[in-house]
């Protein structure tokens, strides 16, 4: 008798460094031709998937929910946890924030940009953007980012860096 390994029915999507759960879920759904509701049904999590894509983590994701998602997306629970805020960390679900310099280097939305206490990008010492500098449209949910551009005027996120300002830090003396 030959034993055949069970293969996933889904295309694998590798998480990106620092990627938010919203951005990852959107990439996974598009790659596998799934809607938010379809992924919710497959995982048995229903509307929870939609809440996570909108950065609503109250109640915070439970271990069993992450395990159910991990089975479908083929990503370890520990890696999914890295896409979430640290438990107890306050998020600002709206507006969606962006560091165009980071996006230009690694095209994904980072969970840290949504931290309520976040004043700017620690890596580039730049302010975060909340809307397109060209048309002033607020950024859409990262789960909907397909081309990495404004959903209204199609300005690429990576080119928006010239509109970010340097963060002025107080020097302690």
Steps between C-alpha positions, in 0.01 A plus 500: 500500500644835399460799732433826319564828679200726512572806288349837575235603252629855515787691346759586763557864587819573690462767771721804450727643770296721735179451299165576664232231520270713284749521214588130524136386502425714195797354309401145600137552399586651160756230420240233579198680351321527833275767647523606862181303566634198313815490711288548811287201401801277421666575833177480698571852628223679309509877537815492712710512182333826395557651845869408492538652153363825648738481800218434749654266758245520778483233618862419429551195270493175694744213452232274351403770246859543391539121475193480273642776279847339498359174361349677198775756425788259569682735736612417855294649784813671636550676166136612496550642850783719364246663266285606794561773754660390823216412738407816690642734234245758389436523128350782302296320232430822310647672316723246331860620532793456261874563486562535127876455551446160668243401240745581223753262658259220591149540353271410785302668776662469842297448816721746692369788286161458666629522858322787674822630656687495168614848396694398191730246343783403735708365212489809277419768759209614283138585578241243399246586231127447552383612156622534148702821463371541143121470541463504883307171502546298818675168442278195459537190715831321439308183417386677181846621390568323172740723307637708790339822390228747593160347433374832363777660288736199470809683629748224599564481875878489451500841328323665794821510705580850376190620687609361837668736745792424727407450864651761726617341823566693817858468613531433871769700669 
